[in-house]
């Protein structure tokens, strides 16, 4: 059950039916992007400059 199905907001549910669940899709893409970035970028060798400490 999605938020739109569980909510008491018929306008929102109608928009989701017409346009898709945009917030859920954005969340999915953001999570996938973070996983991809974590996989391809390694910041473990980055060091804080001495002046910034």
N, CA, C, O and CB atoms as a CASP TS submission, in Angstrom:
PFRMAT TS
TARGET T0000
AUTHOR 0000-0000-0000
METHOD Language model
MODEL 1
PARENT N/A
ATOM      1  N   UNK     1       0.847  -1.179   0.000  1.00  0.00           N
ATOM      2  CA  UNK     1       0.000   0.000   0.000  1.00  0.00           C
ATOM      3  C   UNK     1       0.890   1.239   0.000  1.00  0.00           C
ATOM      4  O   UNK     1       1.801   1.348   0.821  1.00  0.00           O
ATOM      5  CB  UNK     1      -0.962   0.000   1.223  1.00  0.00           C
ATOM      6  N   UNK     2       0.635   2.171  -0.913  1.00  0.00           N
ATOM      7  CA  UNK     2       1.421   3.390  -1.005  1.00  0.00           C
ATOM      8  C   UNK     2       0.831   4.461  -0.104  1.00  0.00           C
ATOM      9  O   UNK     2      -0.275   4.318   0.417  1.00  0.00           O
ATOM     10  CB  UNK     2       1.488   3.885  -2.453  1.00  0.00           C
ATOM     11  N   UNK     3       1.594   5.545   0.072  1.00  0.00           N
ATOM     12  CA  UNK     3       1.104   6.664   0.871  1.00  0.00           C
ATOM     13  C   UNK     3      -0.210   7.186   0.315  1.00  0.00           C
ATOM     14  O   UNK     3      -1.134   7.492   1.068  1.00  0.00           O
ATOM     15  CB  UNK     3       2.141   7.788   0.918  1.00  0.00           C
ATOM     16  N   UNK     4      -0.287   7.285  -1.005  1.00  0.00           N
ATOM     17  CA  UNK     4      -1.501   7.818  -1.630  1.00  0.00           C
ATOM     18  C   UNK     4      -2.715   6.959  -1.313  1.00  0.00           C
ATOM     19  O   UNK     4      -3.810   7.481  -1.101  1.00  0.00           O
ATOM     20  CB  UNK     4      -1.320   7.919  -3.143  1.00  0.00           C
ATOM     21  N   UNK     5      -2.527   5.649  -1.279  1.00  0.00           N
ATOM     22  CA  UNK     5      -3.642   4.752  -0.966  1.00  0.00           C
ATOM     23  C   UNK     5      -4.030   4.848   0.507  1.00  0.00           C
ATOM     24  O   UNK     5      -5.201   4.702   0.858  1.00  0.00           O
ATOM     25  CB  UNK     5      -3.279   3.304  -1.320  1.00  0.00           C
ATOM     26  N   UNK     6      -3.040   5.095   1.369  1.00  0.00           N
ATOM     27  CA  UNK     6      -3.296   5.117   2.802  1.00  0.00           C
ATOM     28  C   UNK     6      -3.714   6.492   3.299  1.00  0.00           C
ATOM     29  O   UNK     6      -4.192   6.611   4.427  1.00  0.00           O
ATOM     30  CB  UNK     6      -2.074   4.661   3.546  1.00  0.00           C
ATOM     31  N   UNK     7      -3.548   7.532   2.492  1.00  0.00           N
ATOM     32  CA  UNK     7      -3.828   8.882   2.961  1.00  0.00           C
ATOM     33  C   UNK     7      -5.296   9.236   2.786  1.00  0.00           C
ATOM     34  O   UNK     7      -6.050   8.583   2.064  1.00  0.00           O
ATOM     35  CB  UNK     7      -2.959   9.888   2.225  1.00  0.00           C
ATOM     36  N   UNK     8      -5.659  10.299   3.482  1.00  0.00           N
ATOM     37  CA  UNK     8      -7.015  10.824   3.356  1.00  0.00           C
ATOM     38  C   UNK     8      -7.042  12.014   2.409  1.00  0.00           C
ATOM     39  O   UNK     8      -7.920  12.871   2.510  1.00  0.00           O
ATOM     40  CB  UNK     8      -7.569  11.224   4.728  1.00  0.00           C
ATOM     41  N   UNK     9      -6.081  12.071   1.488  1.00  0.00           N
ATOM     42  CA  UNK     9      -5.971  13.194   0.561  1.00  0.00           C
ATOM     43  C   UNK     9      -6.340  12.731  -0.846  1.00  0.00           C
ATOM     44  O   UNK     9      -5.467  12.315  -1.607  1.00  0.00           O
ATOM     45  CB  UNK     9      -4.537  13.793   0.582  1.00  0.00           C
ATOM     46  N   UNK    10      -7.619  12.799  -1.196  1.00  0.00           N
ATOM     47  CA  UNK    10      -8.038  12.314  -2.513  1.00  0.00           C
ATOM     48  C   UNK    10      -7.389  13.078  -3.667  1.00  0.00           C
ATOM     49  O   UNK    10      -7.169  12.506  -4.734  1.00  0.00           O
ATOM     50  CB  UNK    10      -9.540  12.406  -2.635  1.00  0.00           C
ATOM     51  N   UNK    11      -7.079  14.359  -3.469  1.00  0.00           N
ATOM     52  CA  UNK    11      -6.420  15.116  -4.540  1.00  0.00           C
ATOM     53  C   UNK    11      -5.051  14.531  -4.802  1.00  0.00           C
ATOM     54  O   UNK    11      -4.666  14.325  -5.953  1.00  0.00           O
ATOM     55  CB  UNK    11      -6.306  16.618  -4.179  1.00  0.00           C
ATOM     56  N   UNK    12      -4.304  14.259  -3.724  1.00  0.00           N
ATOM     57  CA  UNK    12      -2.973  13.666  -3.866  1.00  0.00           C
ATOM     58  C   UNK    12      -3.080  12.298  -4.535  1.00  0.00           C
ATOM     59  O   UNK    12      -2.301  11.987  -5.436  1.00  0.00           O
ATOM     60  CB  UNK    12      -2.275  13.542  -2.487  1.00  0.00           C
ATOM     61  N   UNK    13      -4.028  11.488  -4.107  1.00  0.00           N
ATOM     62  CA  UNK    13      -4.209  10.155  -4.689  1.00  0.00           C
ATOM     63  C   UNK    13      -4.516  10.262  -6.178  1.00  0.00           C
ATOM     64  O   UNK    13      -4.024   9.461  -6.974  1.00  0.00           O
ATOM     65  CB  UNK    13      -5.340   9.394  -3.965  1.00  0.00           C
ATOM     66  N   UNK    14      -5.327  11.246  -6.557  1.00  0.00           N
ATOM     67  CA  UNK    14      -5.638  11.449  -7.973  1.00  0.00           C
ATOM     68  C   UNK    14      -4.418  11.861  -8.779  1.00  0.00           C
ATOM     69  O   UNK    14      -4.219  11.394  -9.900  1.00  0.00           O
ATOM     70  CB  UNK    14      -6.720  12.495  -8.123  1.00  0.00           C
ATOM     71  N   UNK    15      -3.599  12.739  -8.202  1.00  0.00           N
ATOM     72  CA  UNK    15      -2.371  13.147  -8.880  1.00  0.00           C
ATOM     73  C   UNK    15      -1.417  11.976  -9.048  1.00  0.00           C
ATOM     74  O   UNK    15      -0.764  11.845 -10.083  1.00  0.00           O
ATOM     75  CB  UNK    15      -1.687  14.269  -8.109  1.00  0.00           C
ATOM     76  N   UNK    16      -1.335  11.131  -8.039  1.00  0.00           N
ATOM     77  CA  UNK    16      -0.464   9.959  -8.131  1.00  0.00           C
ATOM     78  C   UNK    16      -0.958   9.031  -9.228  1.00  0.00           C
ATOM     79  O   UNK    16      -0.158   8.468  -9.975  1.00  0.00           O
ATOM     80  CB  UNK    16      -0.400   9.211  -6.781  1.00  0.00           C
ATOM     81  N   UNK    17      -2.259   8.870  -9.328  1.00  0.00           N
ATOM     82  CA  UNK    17      -2.816   8.035 -10.399  1.00  0.00           C
ATOM     83  C   UNK    17      -2.457   8.604 -11.775  1.00  0.00           C
ATOM     84  O   UNK    17      -2.112   7.860 -12.692  1.00  0.00           O
ATOM     85  CB  UNK    17      -4.351   7.923 -10.252  1.00  0.00           C
ATOM     86  N   UNK    18      -2.544   9.928 -11.905  1.00  0.00           N
ATOM     87  CA  UNK    18      -2.279  10.566 -13.194  1.00  0.00           C
ATOM     88  C   UNK    18      -0.789  10.674 -13.514  1.00  0.00           C
ATOM     89  O   UNK    18      -0.373  10.390 -14.637  1.00  0.00           O
ATOM     90  CB  UNK    18      -2.897  11.940 -13.216  1.00  0.00           C
ATOM     91  N   UNK    19       0.002  11.078 -12.545  1.00  0.00           N
ATOM     92  CA  UNK    19       1.406  11.425 -12.787  1.00  0.00           C
ATOM     93  C   UNK    19       2.411  10.418 -12.237  1.00  0.00           C
ATOM     94  O   UNK    19       3.597  10.491 -12.559  1.00  0.00           O
ATOM     95  CB  UNK    19       1.692  12.759 -12.196  1.00  0.00           C
ATOM     96  N   UNK    20       1.958   9.495 -11.424  1.00  0.00           N
ATOM     97  CA  UNK    20       2.877   8.590 -10.748  1.00  0.00           C
ATOM     98  C   UNK    20       3.283   9.176  -9.405  1.00  0.00           C
ATOM     99  O   UNK    20       3.044  10.353  -9.138  1.00  0.00           O
ATOM    100  CB  UNK    20       4.117   8.319 -11.618  1.00  0.00           C
ATOM    101  N   UNK    21       3.886   8.371  -8.576  1.00  0.00           N
ATOM    102  CA  UNK    21       4.292   8.815  -7.245  1.00  0.00           C
ATOM    103  C   UNK    21       5.684   9.439  -7.351  1.00  0.00           C
ATOM    104  O   UNK    21       6.698   8.779  -7.126  1.00  0.00           O
ATOM    105  CB  UNK    21       4.282   7.625  -6.219  1.00  0.00           C
ATOM    106  N   UNK    22       5.705  10.722  -7.700  1.00  0.00           N
ATOM    107  CA  UNK    22       6.960  11.429  -7.955  1.00  0.00           C
ATOM    108  C   UNK    22       7.888  11.416  -6.736  1.00  0.00           C
ATOM    109  O   UNK    22       9.071  11.118  -6.900  1.00  0.00           O
ATOM    110  CB  UNK    22       6.672  12.867  -8.368  1.00  0.00           C
ATOM    111  N   UNK    23       7.413  11.724  -5.524  1.00  0.00           N
ATOM    112  CA  UNK    23       8.323  11.683  -4.372  1.00  0.00           C
ATOM    113  C   UNK    23       8.957  10.301  -4.170  1.00  0.00           C
ATOM    114  O   UNK    23      10.137  10.211  -3.830  1.00  0.00           O
ATOM    115  CB  UNK    23       7.575  12.088  -3.109  1.00  0.00           C
ATOM    116  N   UNK    24       8.205   9.252  -4.369  1.00  0.00           N
ATOM    117  CA  UNK    24       8.756   7.901  -4.211  1.00  0.00           C
ATOM    118  C   UNK    24       9.796   7.614  -5.289  1.00  0.00           C
ATOM    119  O   UNK    24      10.813   6.978  -5.015  1.00  0.00           O
ATOM    120  CB  UNK    24       7.631   6.848  -4.265  1.00  0.00           C
ATOM    121  N   UNK    25       9.550   8.076  -6.505  1.00  0.00           N
ATOM    122  CA  UNK    25      10.513   7.868  -7.590  1.00  0.00           C
ATOM    123  C   UNK    25      11.789   8.662  -7.343  1.00  0.00           C
ATOM    124  O   UNK    25      12.889   8.158  -7.570  1.00  0.00           O
ATOM    125  CB  UNK    25       9.897   8.265  -8.939  1.00  0.00           C
ATOM    126  N   UNK    26      11.648   9.898  -6.880  1.00  0.00           N
ATOM    127  CA  UNK    26      12.820  10.717  -6.558  1.00  0.00           C
ATOM    128  C   UNK    26      13.637  10.054  -5.460  1.00  0.00           C
ATOM    129  O   UNK    26      14.865  10.009  -5.540  1.00  0.00           O
ATOM    130  CB  UNK    26      12.394  12.136  -6.126  1.00  0.00           C
ATOM    131  N   UNK    27      12.967   9.542  -4.441  1.00  0.00           N
ATOM    132  CA  UNK    27      13.649   8.853  -3.340  1.00  0.00           C
ATOM    133  C   UNK    27      14.405   7.631  -3.866  1.00  0.00           C
ATOM    134  O   UNK    27      15.545   7.390  -3.471  1.00  0.00           O
ATOM    135  CB  UNK    27      12.631   8.428  -2.248  1.00  0.00           C
ATOM    136  N   UNK    28      13.780   6.868  -4.747  1.00  0.00           N
ATOM    137  CA  UNK    28      14.415   5.671  -5.302  1.00  0.00           C
ATOM    138  C   UNK    28      15.659   6.032  -6.104  1.00  0.00           C
ATOM    139  O   UNK    28      16.704   5.397  -5.963  1.00  0.00           O
ATOM    140  CB  UNK    28      13.427   4.903  -6.186  1.00  0.00           C
ATOM    141  N   UNK    29      15.539   7.058  -6.947  1.00  0.00           N
ATOM    142  CA  UNK    29      16.677   7.477  -7.766  1.00  0.00           C
ATOM    143  C   UNK    29      17.797   8.035  -6.889  1.00  0.00           C
ATOM    144  O   UNK    29      18.969   7.762  -7.144  1.00  0.00           O
ATOM    145  CB  UNK    29      16.238   8.527  -8.803  1.00  0.00           C
ATOM    146  N   UNK    30      17.459   8.806  -5.868  1.00  0.00           N
ATOM    147  CA  UNK    30      18.477   9.359  -4.972  1.00  0.00           C
ATOM    148  C   UNK    30      19.222   8.250  -4.240  1.00  0.00           C
ATOM    149  O   UNK    30      20.446   8.303  -4.120  1.00  0.00           O
ATOM    150  CB  UNK    30      17.837  10.317  -3.960  1.00  0.00           C
ATOM    151  N   UNK    31      18.498   7.250  -3.752  1.00  0.00           N
ATOM    152  CA  UNK    31      19.138   6.133  -3.060  1.00  0.00           C
ATOM    153  C   UNK    31      20.048   5.353  -4.010  1.00  0.00           C
ATOM    154  O   UNK    31      21.154   4.968  -3.632  1.00  0.00           O
ATOM    155  CB  UNK    31      18.076   5.198  -2.455  1.00  0.00           C
ATOM    156  N   UNK    32      19.592   5.122  -5.229  1.00  0.00           N
ATOM    157  CA  UNK    32      20.409   4.405  -6.213  1.00  0.00           C
ATOM    158  C   UNK    32      21.659   5.213  -6.565  1.00  0.00           C
ATOM    159  O   UNK    32      22.740   4.650  -6.734  1.00  0.00           O
ATOM    160  CB  UNK    32      19.586   4.110  -7.487  1.00  0.00           C
ATOM    161  N   UNK    33      21.506   6.529  -6.675  1.00  0.00           N
ATOM    162  CA  UNK    33      22.641   7.394  -6.975  1.00  0.00           C
ATOM    163  C   UNK    33      23.659   7.364  -5.847  1.00  0.00           C
ATOM    164  O   UNK    33      24.860   7.271  -6.103  1.00  0.00           O
ATOM    165  CB  UNK    33      22.173   8.826  -7.221  1.00  0.00           C
ATOM    166  N   UNK    34      23.205   7.440  -4.615  1.00  0.00           N
ATOM    167  CA  UNK    34      24.124   7.374  -3.468  1.00  0.00           C
ATOM    168  C   UNK    34      24.879   6.050  -3.442  1.00  0.00           C
ATOM    169  O   UNK    34      26.078   6.026  -3.164  1.00  0.00           O
ATOM    170  CB  UNK    34      23.354   7.563  -2.150  1.00  0.00           C
ATOM    171  N   UNK    35      24.198   4.963  -3.724  1.00  0.00           N
ATOM    172  CA  UNK    35      24.863   3.660  -3.770  1.00  0.00           C
ATOM    173  C   UNK    35      25.911   3.612  -4.870  1.00  0.00           C
ATOM    174  O   UNK    35      27.001   3.074  -4.670  1.00  0.00           O
ATOM    175  CB  UNK    35      23.840   2.547  -3.978  1.00  0.00           C
ATOM    176  N   UNK    36      25.587   4.171  -6.030  1.00  0.00           N
ATOM    177  CA  UNK    36      26.526   4.189  -7.148  1.00  0.00           C
ATOM    178  C   UNK    36      27.740   5.053  -6.822  1.00  0.00           C
ATOM    179  O   UNK    36      28.875   4.654  -7.081  1.00  0.00           O
ATOM    180  CB  UNK    36      25.838   4.702  -8.420  1.00  0.00           C
ATOM    181  N   UNK    37      27.509   6.218  -6.263  1.00  0.00           N
ATOM    182  CA  UNK    37      28.616   7.104  -5.890  1.00  0.00           C
ATOM    183  C   UNK    37      29.505   6.420  -4.854  1.00  0.00           C
ATOM    184  O   UNK    37      30.730   6.474  -4.953  1.00  0.00           O
ATOM    185  CB  UNK    37      28.081   8.451  -5.338  1.00  0.00           C
ATOM    186  N   UNK    38      28.901   5.791  -3.882  1.00  0.00           N
ATOM    187  CA  UNK    38      29.672   5.085  -2.855  1.00  0.00           C
ATOM    188  C   UNK    38      30.514   3.972  -3.476  1.00  0.00           C
ATOM    189  O   UNK    38      31.615   3.684  -3.005  1.00  0.00           O
ATOM    190  CB  UNK    38      28.734   4.503  -1.781  1.00  0.00           C
ATOM    191  N   UNK    39      30.002   3.360  -4.515  1.00  0.00           N
ATOM    192  CA  UNK    39      30.709   2.261  -5.172  1.00  0.00           C
ATOM    193  C   UNK    39      31.892   2.759  -6.003  1.00  0.00           C
ATOM    194  O   UNK    39      32.941   2.114  -6.030  1.00  0.00           O
ATOM    195  CB  UNK    39      29.748   1.478  -6.060  1.00  0.00           C
ATOM    196  N   UNK    40      31.737   3.895  -6.677  1.00  0.00           N
ATOM    197  CA  UNK    40      32.770   4.333  -7.617  1.00  0.00           C
ATOM    198  C   UNK    40      33.751   5.361  -7.052  1.00  0.00           C
ATOM    199  O   UNK    40      34.847   5.522  -7.589  1.00  0.00           O
ATOM    200  CB  UNK    40      32.118   4.903  -8.825  1.00  0.00           C
ATOM    201  N   UNK    41      33.380   6.046  -5.996  1.00  0.00           N
ATOM    202  CA  UNK    41      34.277   7.055  -5.434  1.00  0.00           C
ATOM    203  C   UNK    41      34.796   6.605  -4.080  1.00  0.00           C
ATOM    204  O   UNK    41      34.038   6.122  -3.239  1.00  0.00           O
ATOM    205  CB  UNK    41      33.563   8.408  -5.306  1.00  0.00           C
ATOM    206  N   UNK    42      36.082   6.767  -3.884  1.00  0.00           N
ATOM    207  CA  UNK    42      36.698   6.392  -2.620  1.00  0.00           C
ATOM    208  C   UNK    42      37.348   7.635  -2.029  1.00  0.00           C
ATOM    209  O   UNK    42      38.391   8.088  -2.500  1.00  0.00           O
ATOM    210  CB  UNK    42      37.741   5.241  -2.811  1.00  0.00           C
ATOM    211  N   UNK    43      36.730   8.173  -1.009  1.00  0.00           N
ATOM    212  CA  UNK    43      37.264   9.357  -0.361  1.00  0.00           C
ATOM    213  C   UNK    43      38.116   9.018   0.858  1.00  0.00           C
ATOM    214  O   UNK    43      38.485   9.914   1.616  1.00  0.00           O
ATOM    215  CB  UNK    43      36.137  10.273   0.041  1.00  0.00           C
ATOM    216  N   UNK    44      38.429   7.761   1.058  1.00  0.00           N
ATOM    217  CA  UNK    44      39.176   7.360   2.250  1.00  0.00           C
ATOM    218  C   UNK    44      40.594   7.918   2.263  1.00  0.00           C
ATOM    219  O   UNK    44      41.211   8.014   3.324  1.00  0.00           O
ATOM    220  CB  UNK    44      39.225   5.850   2.347  1.00  0.00           C
ATOM    221  N   UNK    45      41.113   8.282   1.107  1.00  0.00           N
ATOM    222  CA  UNK    45      42.472   8.829   1.059  1.00  0.00           C
ATOM    223  C   UNK    45      42.482  10.343   1.233  1.00  0.00           C
ATOM    224  O   UNK    45      43.553  10.946   1.296  1.00  0.00           O
ATOM    225  CB  UNK    45      43.140   8.458  -0.259  1.00  0.00           C
ATOM    226  N   UNK    46      41.323  10.960   1.310  1.00  0.00           N
ATOM    227  CA  UNK    46      41.244  12.409   1.491  1.00  0.00           C
ATOM    228  C   UNK    46      41.686  12.761   2.907  1.00  0.00           C
ATOM    229  O   UNK    46      41.336  12.076   3.869  1.00  0.00           O
ATOM    230  CB  UNK    46      39.801  12.929   1.218  1.00  0.00           C
ATOM    231  N   UNK    47      42.448  13.822   3.017  1.00  0.00           N
ATOM    232  CA  UNK    47      42.927  14.263   4.328  1.00  0.00           C
ATOM    233  C   UNK    47      42.536  15.711   4.540  1.00  0.00           C
ATOM    234  O   UNK    47      42.472  16.493   3.591  1.00  0.00           O
ATOM    235  CB  UNK    47      44.462  14.088   4.453  1.00  0.00           C
ATOM    236  N   UNK    48      42.276  16.062   5.776  1.00  0.00           N
ATOM    237  CA  UNK    48      41.958  17.453   6.137  1.00  0.00           C
ATOM    238  C   UNK    48      43.277  18.214   6.149  1.00  0.00           C
ATOM    239  O   UNK    48      44.246  17.770   6.765  1.00  0.00           O
ATOM    240  CB  UNK    48      41.214  17.553   7.545  1.00  0.00           C
ATOM    241  N   UNK    49      43.319  19.362   5.467  1.00  0.00           N
ATOM    242  CA  UNK    49      44.550  20.158   5.489  1.00  0.00           C
ATOM    243  C   UNK    49      44.957  20.522   6.910  1.00  0.00           C
ATOM    244  O   UNK    49      44.092  20.723   7.763  1.00  0.00           O
ATOM    245  CB  UNK    49      44.374  21.429   4.661  1.00  0.00           C
ATOM    246  N   UNK    50      46.240  20.608   7.178  1.00  0.00           N
ATOM    247  CA  UNK    50      46.748  20.895   8.515  1.00  0.00           C
ATOM    248  C   UNK    50      46.212  22.209   9.048  1.00  0.00           C
ATOM    249  O   UNK    50      45.925  22.306  10.241  1.00  0.00           O
ATOM    250  CB  UNK    50      48.260  20.922   8.509  1.00  0.00           C
ATOM    251  N   UNK    51      46.067  23.224   8.209  1.00  0.00           N
ATOM    252  CA  UNK    51      45.583  24.537   8.634  1.00  0.00           C
ATOM    253  C   UNK    51      44.125  24.483   9.095  1.00  0.00           C
ATOM    254  O   UNK    51      43.706  25.328   9.886  1.00  0.00           O
ATOM    255  CB  UNK    51      45.730  25.545   7.496  1.00  0.00           C
ATOM    256  N   UNK    52      43.361  23.532   8.630  1.00  0.00           N
ATOM    257  CA  UNK    52      41.942  23.431   8.976  1.00  0.00           C
ATOM    258  C   UNK    52      41.719  22.713  10.308  1.00  0.00           C
ATOM    259  O   UNK    52      40.606  22.720  10.835  1.00  0.00           O
ATOM    260  CB  UNK    52      41.190  22.705   7.871  1.00  0.00           C
ATOM    261  N   UNK    53      42.743  22.110  10.842  1.00  0.00           N
ATOM    262  CA  UNK    53      42.575  21.365  12.105  1.00  0.00           C
ATOM    263  C   UNK    53      42.548  22.242  13.291  1.00  0.00           C
ATOM    264  O   UNK    53      42.413  21.756  14.415  1.00  0.00           O
ATOM    265  CB  UNK    53      43.654  20.373  12.279  1.00  0.00           C
TER
END
